Amino acid sequence: MAAPAKRITHFFVLNQLGQSAHRHGAFESREAAEAWVKAHYNFPCWLVPAEYIGNMPAQPLDAEGKKFVPE
């Protein structure tokens, strides 16, 4: 039996309308989302974890709101 696939969790910052506060999508980690909010977003918002299940590779954002590139 094959090992279960690793779950990938990204984090969305949602505004008071329930929309993503960053138009490019989810952040690669909770810490990156919190850092982006502290630096760029001065409105009520919520951090929502989401498990990625799509068929195409996801490109989450880093703490600066740019596409995350793993080291």
C-alpha angles and dihedrals in degrees: 000000000000120000114257115264116259111260115237115213122190127180128233123202105214125198125218090276092057093251127127109272090213113055093214096063140241131004124241094235143009090249092053091051092049092048091050092050092050092050103037116014126068101171135088109285143160132221112225123185115218130187113225114231103159126127094232123069113266123229107206124190130254127225091280093054094252127123108288115242114192115228 
